[in-house]
């Protein structure tokens, strides 16, 4: 199975000028652990994760003032929609992260998470044992 078959195509997209609280609220409302950050005039495509939010707030920053652009990684490892789930899982394990932005050229197609991969693998395993 490939990344395109397991990824979430509905992606929360924010700009770097959103506040930490805005990002946290929108992620919580959608029950997701990451948001794709687009900065067409600057860094390009980045990702804000729950971990990024925790670090910023844990450092005592004001979530109503602080902008997300300074608290995420722009040096992102991207997944291809043609990667296998094993390739995505290996990239996550090597990098120590739980989300990959899926790109086809410059176009954001979705996000794949550890949860997405586990869901597919668990379903495949249960079908094999039934």
Residue pairs with C-beta under 8 A, 6 or more apart in sequence:
1 84
1 85
1 120
1 124
2 81
2 82
2 83
2 84
2 85
3 79
3 80
3 81
3 82
3 83
3 84
3 85
3 87
3 88
3 100
3 102
3 112
4 81
4 82
4 102
4 109
4 110
5 120
6 85
6 112
6 116
6 117
6 119
6 120
7 79
7 81
7 102
7 109
7 110
7 111
7 112
7 116
8 32
8 110
8 111
8 112
8 113
8 116
9 109
9 110
10 110
11 35
11 36
11 108
11 110
11 111
12 26
12 27
12 30
12 32
12 34
12 35
12 36
13 35
13 36
13 37
13 38
13 108
14 22
14 23
14 26
14 35
14 36
14 37
14 38
14 48
14 68
15 37
15 38
15 39
15 69
16 37
16 39
16 42
16 43
16 46
16 67
16 68
16 69
16 70
17 67
17 68
17 69
18 67
18 68
19 63
19 64
19 65
19 66
19 67
19 68
20 53
20 56
20 57
20 61
20 63
20 64
20 66
20 67
20 68
20 71
21 63
21 64
22 68
23 35
23 48
23 53
23 68
24 53
24 63
26 35
27 33
27 34
27 35
27 48
27 50
27 53
33 49
33 50
33 98
33 99
33 113
33 115
34 47
34 48
34 49
34 50
34 99
34 111
34 113
35 47
35 48
36 45
36 46
36 47
36 101
36 108
36 111
37 45
37 46
37 47
37 48
37 68
37 69
37 72
38 44
38 45
38 108
39 45
39 46
39 69
39 74
43 74
44 74
45 76
45 78
45 101
45 103
45 108
46 72
46 73
46 74
46 76
47 72
47 73
47 76
47 99
47 101
47 111
48 68
48 71
48 72
49 72
49 97
49 98
49 99
52 68
52 71
52 72
52 73
53 71
55 71
56 63
56 66
56 71
57 63
61 71
76 101
77 91
77 95
77 97
77 100
78 100
78 101
78 102
78 103
79 87
79 88
79 91
79 100
79 101
79 102
79 103
79 112
80 102
80 103
80 104
81 102
81 104
81 109
81 110
83 91
85 117
85 120
85 121
88 100
88 112
88 117
89 114
89 117
91 100
92 98
92 99
92 100
92 114
98 113
98 114
98 115
99 111
99 112
99 113
99 114
100 111
100 112
100 113
101 108
101 111
102 108
102 109
102 110
102 111
102 112
103 109
